Amino acid sequence: MIKEKSNENKYPKTFWVANGVELLERAAFYAMFISGFLLDAYCPDPQREDLIHLTKEQLAPYYANADYIWYIFAAIGFLSAFSLIIYDLVVKNIDKRKMI
């Protein structure tokens, strides 16, 4: 006996929406910690114990590439936007299959 492939998805749309939102929520949570590491790497706090006694001239190399952090944040933003677009396409594709 040959089983016919069903066009019906096993999970409802709410399942996919809830899981997608959960993934985005986790990404935001992890991004909060990543941003702390990025800020410490590119813009260290001048009140840190190892930096507190340095002059402005000695601190300059620590902040020389501080503008790079914006490129990283922009890349993360574009990646998030791209992920949302892919997620939207997947959910719309699932909806189309249900309408057929």
N, CA, C and O of each residue as an XYZ file, in Angstrom:
400
protein
N       0.835     -1.165      0.000
C       0.000      0.000      0.000
C       0.891      1.243      0.000
O       1.802      1.348      0.821
N       0.643      2.166     -0.894
C       1.429      3.396     -1.028
C       0.711      4.513     -0.290
O      -0.472      4.770     -0.518
N       1.437      5.163      0.585
C       0.865      6.291      1.311
C       1.012      7.545      0.479
O       2.079      7.822     -0.069
N      -0.069      8.300      0.389
C      -0.010      9.565     -0.327
C       0.523     10.640      0.607
O       0.225     10.663      1.801
N       1.304     11.511      0.039
C       1.873     12.590      0.830
C       0.791     13.627      1.108
O       0.124     14.108      0.193
N       0.634     13.954      2.354
C      -0.394     14.903      2.757
C       0.146     16.319      2.650
O       1.291     16.579      3.019
N      -0.671     17.233      2.149
C      -0.293     18.635      2.064
C      -0.461     19.343      3.403
O       0.022     20.459      3.589
N      -1.143     18.691      4.324
C      -1.413     19.299      5.612
C      -0.182     19.206      6.515
O       0.436     18.150      6.650
N       0.147     20.318      7.116
C       1.281     20.366      8.033
C       0.849     19.792      9.385
O      -0.301     19.955      9.793
N       1.751     19.138     10.060
C       1.427     18.526     11.344
C       1.225     19.555     12.446
O       0.523     19.287     13.421
N       1.826     20.716     12.302
C       1.773     21.721     13.354
C       0.979     22.939     12.875
O       1.072     23.315     11.707
N       0.198     23.557     13.768
C      -0.554     24.758     13.378
C       0.360     25.974     13.264
O       1.508     25.953     13.707
N      -0.172     27.022     12.666
C       0.615     28.236     12.458
C       1.071     28.833     13.790
O       2.170     29.381     13.888
N       0.235     28.725     14.799
C       0.608     29.293     16.099
C       1.871     28.644     16.654
O       2.659     29.294     17.341
N       2.060     27.363     16.354
C       3.277     26.669     16.775
C       4.494     27.326     16.154
O       5.476     27.602     16.844
N       4.435     27.579     14.843
C       5.577     28.166     14.144
C       5.811     29.604     14.580
O       6.956     30.031     14.725
N       4.740     30.348     14.788
C       4.885     31.735     15.235
C       5.503     31.769     16.631
O       6.416     32.555     16.888
N       5.012     30.925     17.526
C       5.547     30.898     18.894
C       7.017     30.489     18.900
O       7.814     31.072     19.635
N       7.383     29.509     18.102
C       8.785     29.087     18.052
C       9.667     30.156     17.423
O      10.797     30.369     17.863
N       9.161     30.822     16.404
C       9.926     31.904     15.788
C      10.160     33.046     16.754
O      11.262     33.588     16.831
N       9.124     33.412     17.489
C       9.261     34.479     18.483
C      10.231     34.056     19.581
O      11.031     34.865     20.051
N      10.162     32.803     19.987
C      11.082     32.292     21.006
C      12.534     32.376     20.533
O      13.417     32.753     21.304
N      12.781     32.028     19.281
C      14.144     32.115     18.747
C      14.634     33.560     18.713
O      15.786     33.841     19.045
N      13.748     34.476     18.306
C      14.132     35.887     18.273
C      14.382     36.413     19.685
O      15.289     37.215     19.905
N      13.579     35.959     20.632
C      13.756     36.365     22.018
C      15.094     35.871     22.562
O      15.800     36.608     23.250
N      15.436     34.638     22.255
C      16.730     34.101     22.697
C      17.882     34.846     22.039
O      18.899     35.116     22.678
N      17.724     35.178     20.763
C      18.775     35.924     20.067
C      18.987     37.287     20.727
O      20.125     37.732     20.882
N      17.902     37.944     21.113
C      18.019     39.242     21.787
C      18.708     39.079     23.139
O      19.521     39.916     23.531
N      18.384     38.008     23.846
C      18.997     37.758     25.154
C      20.501     37.538     25.003
O      21.292     38.099     25.762
N      20.897     36.721     24.024
C      22.322     36.470     23.818
C      23.028     37.722     23.300
O      24.190     37.956     23.633
N      22.345     38.520     22.497
C      22.946     39.745     21.968
C      23.268     40.726     23.086
O      24.225     41.495     22.993
N      22.460     40.695     24.145
C      22.714     41.575     25.282
C      24.090     41.260     25.888
O      24.838     42.175     26.233
N      24.421     39.978     26.016
C      25.715     39.598     26.571
C      26.848     39.841     25.569
O      27.937     40.267     25.952
N      26.593     39.574     24.312
C      27.613     39.802     23.285
C      27.967     41.281     23.222
O      29.136     41.635     23.068
N      26.958     42.153     23.342
C      27.240     43.585     23.273
C      28.134     44.024     24.432
O      28.958     44.924     24.272
N      27.977     43.398     25.591
C      28.855     43.716     26.715
C      30.302     43.372     26.412
O      31.204     44.147     26.732
N      30.532     42.222     25.801
C      31.896     41.839     25.427
C      32.452     42.758     24.342
O      33.628     43.118     24.368
N      31.600     43.134     23.389
C      32.051     44.039     22.329
C      32.408     45.406     22.895
O      33.428     45.992     22.531
N      31.570     45.905     23.779
C      31.872     47.200     24.383
C      33.167     47.147     25.178
O      33.958     48.088     25.134
N      33.388     46.074     25.893
C      34.617     45.947     26.671
C      35.840     45.821     25.756
O      36.919     46.307     26.095
N      35.678     45.182     24.618
C      36.804     45.000     23.697
C      37.153     46.289     22.953
O      38.329     46.605     22.775
N      36.116     47.045     22.513
C      36.375     48.220     21.676
C      36.303     49.544     22.442
O      36.905     50.530     22.018
N      35.588     49.580     23.541
C      35.450     50.799     24.338
C      35.563     50.454     25.817
O      34.566     50.533     26.535
N      36.731     50.079     26.289
C      36.855     49.675     27.691
C      36.583     50.837     28.643
O      36.831     52.000     28.321
N      36.078     50.498     29.798
C      35.789     51.490     30.827
C      37.102     52.073     31.347
O      37.962     51.323     31.808
N      37.276     53.398     31.282
C      38.542     53.983     31.748
C      38.735     53.848     33.255
O      39.828     54.106     33.758
N      37.702     53.452     33.980
C      37.812     53.277     35.428
C      38.215     51.855     35.819
O      38.284     51.529     37.004
N      38.483     51.008     34.815
C      38.969     49.652     35.132
C      40.296     49.749     35.862
O      41.060     50.696     35.674
N      40.558     48.748     36.705
C      41.777     48.766     37.523
C      43.049     48.860     36.686
O      43.983     49.568     37.061
N      43.095     48.156     35.562
C      44.315     48.168     34.751
C      44.438     49.429     33.889
O      45.497     49.667     33.309
N      43.386     50.235     33.793
C      43.432     51.439     32.954
C      43.366     52.733     33.757
O      43.576     53.809     33.197
N      43.088     52.657     35.018
C      42.806     53.859     35.815
C      44.003     54.805     35.925
O      43.816     56.016     36.044
N      45.204     54.284     35.887
C      46.390     55.126     36.075
C      47.028     55.563     34.754
O      48.092     56.182     34.758
N      46.399     55.250     33.644
C      46.968     55.623     32.344
C      46.563     57.042     31.967
O      45.487     57.515     32.332
N      47.450     57.714     31.225
C      47.140     59.061     30.721
C      46.278     58.937     29.466
O      46.061     57.837     28.957
N      45.793     60.069     28.977
C      44.971     60.067     27.759
C      45.747     59.509     26.563
O      45.193     58.796     25.727
N      47.013     59.839     26.499
C      47.839     59.350     25.394
C      48.024     57.830     25.476
O      48.059     57.151     24.450
N      48.141     57.311     26.676
C      48.305     55.867     26.848
C      46.986     55.124     26.616
O      46.999     53.954     26.233
N      45.852     55.788     26.844
C      44.536     55.175     26.631
C      44.127     55.165     25.156
O      43.283     54.368     24.746
N      44.726     56.051     24.368
C      44.329     56.195     22.966
C      44.348     54.878     22.179
O      43.401     54.625     21.435
N      45.372     54.028     22.303
C      45.358     52.770     21.538
C      44.181     51.848     21.901
O      43.736     51.056     21.070
N      43.683     51.950     23.127
C      42.555     51.104     23.531
C      41.272     51.497     22.793
O      40.381     50.670     22.600
N      41.188     52.763     22.386
C      39.987     53.270     21.720
C      40.209     53.538     20.233
O      39.341     54.116     19.579
N      41.342     53.131     19.694
C      41.674     53.430     18.299
C      40.670     52.820     17.323
O      40.361     53.430     16.299
N      40.162     51.640     17.621
C      39.223     50.969     16.717
C      37.793     50.953     17.267
O      37.016     50.044     16.974
N      37.461     51.959     18.059
C      36.139     52.002     18.689
C      35.019     52.096     17.656
O      33.903     51.642     17.912
N      35.301     52.675     16.501
C      34.246     52.792     15.478
C      33.899     51.442     14.848
O      32.846     51.319     14.222
N      34.741     50.441     14.994
C      34.451     49.121     14.425
C      33.226     48.468     15.052
O      32.567     47.637     14.428
N      32.931     48.846     16.282
C      31.791     48.234     16.962
C      30.492     48.514     16.205
O      29.576     47.692     16.227
N      30.406     49.664     15.538
C      29.181     49.993     14.787
C      29.027     49.098     13.570
O      27.905     48.768     13.187
N      30.132     48.699     12.958
C      30.054     47.765     11.835
C      29.540     46.404     12.311
O      28.752     45.750     11.628
N      29.994     45.997     13.477
C      29.542     44.708     14.023
C      28.061     44.780     14.365
O      27.308     43.859     14.050
N      27.633     45.871     15.010
C      26.216     46.022     15.336
C      25.359     46.089     14.074
O      24.262     45.531     14.042
N      25.850     46.768     13.032
C      25.102     46.829     11.766
C      24.995     45.443     11.138
O      23.942     45.080     10.614
N      26.076     44.668     11.186
C      26.042     43.309     10.635
C      25.035     42.443     11.400
O      24.303     41.660     10.796
N      25.002     42.585     12.710
C      24.035     41.834     13.512
C      22.616     42.265     13.153
O      21.722     41.424     13.058
N      22.398     43.559     12.953
C      21.081     44.064     12.556
C      20.645     43.527     11.212
O      19.497     43.113     11.052
N      21.546     43.528     10.238
C      21.209     42.985      8.913
C      20.942     41.489      8.983
O      20.043     40.987      8.309
N      21.707     40.782      9.786
C      21.475     39.351      9.957
C      20.103     39.099     10.580
O      19.393     38.178     10.173
N      19.734     39.908     11.556
C      18.416     39.778     12.178
C      17.306     40.072     11.177
O      16.312     39.348     11.119
N      17.470     41.130     10.389
C      16.461     41.471      9.385
C      16.334     40.359      8.346
O      15.225     39.995      7.956
N      17.457     39.825      7.902
C      17.447     38.726      6.935
C      16.755     37.502      7.524
O      15.992     36.824      6.836
N      17.022     37.218      8.802
C      16.377     36.084      9.461
C      14.871     36.275      9.546
O      14.112     35.323      9.362
N      14.435     37.497      9.825
C      12.999     37.769      9.874
C      12.345     37.599      8.511
O      11.223     37.101      8.416
N      13.037     38.007      7.462
C      12.493     37.850      6.109
C      12.365     36.368      5.771
O      11.340     35.943      5.236
N      13.386     35.582      6.074
C      13.325     34.141      5.833
C      12.194     33.514      6.641
O      11.448     32.679      6.129
N      12.071     33.911      7.887
C      11.009     33.388      8.749
C       9.634     33.722      8.165
O       8.744     32.873      8.143
N       9.465     34.953      7.695
C       8.205     35.363      7.086
C       7.891     34.524      5.852
O       6.752     34.096      5.668
N       8.877     34.291      5.021
C       8.667     33.479      3.816
C       8.281     32.044      4.158
O       7.426     31.451      3.502
N       8.909     31.496      5.177
C       8.602     30.118      5.584
C       7.169     30.020      6.096
O       6.440     29.097      5.732
N       6.763     30.967      6.937
C       5.406     30.931      7.485
C       4.377     31.142      6.375
O       3.338     30.481      6.363
N       4.653     32.052      5.446
C       3.716     32.260      4.323
C       3.634     31.015      3.448
O       2.560     30.674      2.952
N       4.750     30.343      3.258
C       4.754     29.112      2.462
C       3.918     28.033      3.147
O       3.189     27.298      2.480
N       4.016     27.934      4.460
C       3.209     26.973      5.215
C       1.728     27.305      5.064
O       0.896     26.412      4.906
N       1.405     28.610      5.114
C       0.008     29.023      4.958
C      -0.520     28.699      3.571
O      -1.668     28.280      3.426
N       0.308     28.890      2.549
C      -0.113     28.576      1.180
C      -0.454     27.095      1.030
O      -1.439     26.728      0.388
N       0.379     26.259      1.633
C       0.134     24.828      1.544
C      -1.188     24.436      2.209
O      -1.870     23.518      1.755
N      -1.536     25.123      3.266
C      -2.787     24.811      3.955
C      -3.990     25.237      3.143
O      -5.054     24.627      3.254
N      -3.849     26.275      2.325
C      -4.977     26.772      1.534
C      -5.279     25.894      0.330
O      -6.395     25.911     -0.188
N      -4.291     25.129     -0.116
C      -4.476     24.292     -1.313
C      -5.372     23.137     -1.024
O      -5.640     22.327     -1.912
